[in-house]
């Protein structure tokens, strides 16, 4: 009896987690490249086969599709060093029930070029954040560690850290944000801690989406930490004095996914998390310097 109950719970949990990708598309991320913003989604938005796309937007224009995967059940994950843009394209092979990835390199106004061809992905590379040391070496977060992998090789630990890591974001000046279960660390590229934020999770939260009371994404700029708080359906910021405030409190069914600093302004991305077959509706807004918001997409 215990086995049957446990088995049912596991199946339900797996189904719900997979449904997040299908209905709300949180797999991917959002980056800023100079005056441009890029993020991953699906194209068309109501595509039941889930063909991933990369969207691009700049001030004064409308968001447009930069590229779309020809593969169903695909995802894109992005990284930029503010010159080059690296794109991980992932596809799921139904026949073998495995994931494959390839890595493309591009820049604003250029055609993407494949630099790593398709390979089996046992590590879900890029899902927790990544950066490219060079065209031949990648560093990525895969719970609970940070890994480094040379092209054609297998991953090895990048550095040892004292806490489990679920996400990573590479910043300027060779610094990184590491996201844990209830903490975030600003570290140097060797893992040395520069700053630390603890107790990010409000344990009193009730009815968190999918019962996952977690921080989904973070960004850092000018001594401020920007949070996409999935469990609380809120976007929040912690200033250099440790003061925390809510920038935007959303209501069901909207769920925060990604954040990014856009100069001194802030970008907040969410979408509707629904399970009734309705098309997931993206919601990207910009918070201006005066605190007012503007709809982007």
Residue pairs with C-beta under 8 A, 6 or more apart in sequence:
16 210
17 210
19 275
20 26
20 210
20 273
21 27
21 50
21 75
22 50
23 272
23 273
23 274
23 275
23 280
24 255
24 257
24 271
24 272
24 273
24 280
25 40
25 41
25 42
25 257
25 271
25 280
26 216
26 255
26 257
26 258
27 40
27 75
27 77
27 127
28 39
28 40
28 41
28 52
28 75
28 76
28 77
28 78
28 258
29 39
29 40
29 77
29 78
29 129
29 217
29 258
30 37
30 38
30 39
30 40
30 78
30 258
30 259
30 260
30 267
30 269
31 37
31 38
31 39
31 78
31 79
31 80
31 85
31 260
32 38
32 80
32 260
32 261
32 262
32 267
33 80
33 82
33 85
33 108
34 82
34 108
35 58
35 59
36 56
36 57
36 58
36 108
37 56
37 57
37 58
37 260
37 262
37 267
37 296
38 54
38 55
38 56
38 57
38 66
38 78
38 80
38 85
39 54
39 55
39 78
39 258
39 269
39 284
40 52
40 53
40 54
40 55
40 75
40 76
40 77
40 78
41 52
41 53
41 55
41 282
42 50
42 51
42 52
42 53
43 51
43 52
43 53
43 65
43 68
45 279
45 280
45 281
45 282
46 279
49 72
49 73
50 72
50 73
50 74
51 68
51 69
51 70
51 71
51 72
51 74
52 68
52 69
52 71
52 74
52 75
52 76
52 89
52 90
53 65
53 66
53 67
53 68
53 69
53 76
54 65
54 66
54 67
54 68
54 76
54 78
54 87
55 63
55 64
55 65
55 66
55 297
56 63
56 64
56 65
56 66
57 63
57 64
57 284
57 296
57 297
63 284
63 296
63 297
67 76
67 87
67 112
69 76
69 89
69 91
71 89
71 91
72 91
73 91
73 92
73 94
74 89
74 90
74 91
74 92
75 89
75 90
76 87
76 88
76 89
76 90
77 87
77 88
77 90
77 126
77 127
77 130
78 85
78 86
78 87
78 88
79 85
79 86
79 130
79 131
79 132
79 170
80 86
81 131
81 132
82 172
83 107
84 105
84 106
84 107
84 132
85 105
85 106
85 107
85 108
86 103
86 104
86 105
86 130
86 131
86 132
87 103
87 104
87 105
87 106
87 112
88 101
88 102
88 103
88 125
88 126
88 130
89 101
89 102
89 103
89 104
90 99
90 100
90 101
90 121
90 126
91 99
91 100
91 101
92 98
92 99
93 99
93 100
98 120
98 121
99 120
99 121
99 122
99 124
100 118
100 119
100 120
100 121
101 116
101 118
101 119
101 121
101 125
101 126
102 114
102 116
102 117
102 118
102 119
103 114
103 115
103 116
103 132
103 138
104 112
104 113
104 114
104 115
105 112
105 113
105 115
105 135
106 112
106 113
115 135
116 151
123 140
123 142
123 147
123 155
124 142
125 138
125 140
125 142
125 149
126 140
127 142
128 140
128 141
128 142
128 143
128 165
128 166
128 167
128 168
129 140
129 141
129 167
129 168
129 169
129 170
130 138
130 139
130 140
130 141
130 168
130 170
131 138
131 139
131 168
131 170
131 176
132 138
132 139
133 139
133 148
135 151
136 150
136 151
137 148
137 149
137 150
137 151
138 148
138 149
139 146
139 147
139 148
139 149
139 158
139 168
139 170
140 146
140 147
140 149
140 155
140 168
141 147
141 165
141 166
141 167
141 168
141 178
142 155
143 164
143 165
143 166
144 164
144 165
144 166
145 157
145 158
145 161
145 164
145 165
146 157
146 158
146 159
146 161
146 165
146 168
146 178
146 191
147 155
147 156
147 157
147 158
148 155
148 156
148 157
148 158
149 155
149 156
158 191
159 190
159 191
160 191
161 178
161 191
163 180
163 181
163 183
163 185
164 180
164 181
165 178
165 179
165 180
166 179
166 180
166 181
167 178
167 179
167 217
167 218
168 176
168 177
168 178
168 179
169 176
169 177
169 179
169 217
169 218
169 219
169 220
170 176
171 177
171 186
171 220
174 188
174 189
175 186
175 187
175 188
175 189
175 194
176 186
176 187
176 188
176 189
177 184
177 185
177 186
177 187
177 218
177 219
177 220
178 184
178 185
178 187
179 215
179 217
179 218
181 201
181 214
182 198
182 199
182 200
182 201
183 196
183 197
183 198
183 199
183 200
184 196
184 197
184 200
184 215
184 218
184 225
185 193
185 194
185 195
185 196
185 197
186 193
186 194
186 195
186 196
186 220
187 193
187 194
188 194
197 225
197 238
200 215
200 227
200 229
201 213
201 214
201 215
201 231
202 213
202 231
202 232
203 213
205 213
205 231
205 232
207 252
208 214
208 230
208 231
208 232
209 230
209 231
209 233
209 252
209 255
209 273
210 273
212 230
212 231
213 230
213 231
213 232
214 230
214 231
215 227
215 228
215 229
215 230
215 231
216 228
216 229
216 230
216 256
216 257
216 258
217 227
217 228
217 256
217 257
217 258
217 259
218 225
218 226
218 227
218 228
218 259
219 225
219 226
219 259
219 260
219 261
220 226
220 261
221 261
221 264
222 240
222 261
222 264
223 239
223 240
224 237
224 238
224 239
224 240
225 237
225 238
226 235
226 236
226 237
226 259
226 260
226 261
226 266
227 235
227 236
227 237
227 238
227 259
228 235
228 256
228 257
228 258
228 259
228 268
228 269
228 270
229 235
229 236
229 256
230 255
230 256
230 257
233 249
233 250
233 251
233 252
233 254
233 255
233 256
234 246
234 247
234 248
234 249
234 250
234 256
235 246
235 247
235 248
235 250
235 256
235 259
235 266
235 268
235 270
236 244
236 245
236 246
236 247
237 244
237 245
237 247
237 266
238 244
239 245
247 266
247 268
247 287
248 268
248 285
248 287
248 293
250 256
250 270
253 272
253 273
253 274
254 270
254 271
254 272
254 273
254 283
255 270
255 271
255 272
255 273
256 268
256 269
256 270
257 269
257 270
257 271
258 267
258 269
259 266
259 267
259 268
259 269
260 266
260 267
260 269
261 267
262 286
264 289
265 286
265 287
265 288
265 289
266 286
266 287
267 284
267 285
267 286
267 287
267 296
268 284
268 285
268 286
268 287
269 282
269 283
269 284
270 282
270 283
271 280
271 281
271 282
271 283
272 278
272 280
272 281
272 283
273 280
274 280
282 297
283 297
284 295
284 296
284 297
285 293
285 294
285 295
285 296
286 293
286 294
286 296
287 293
288 294
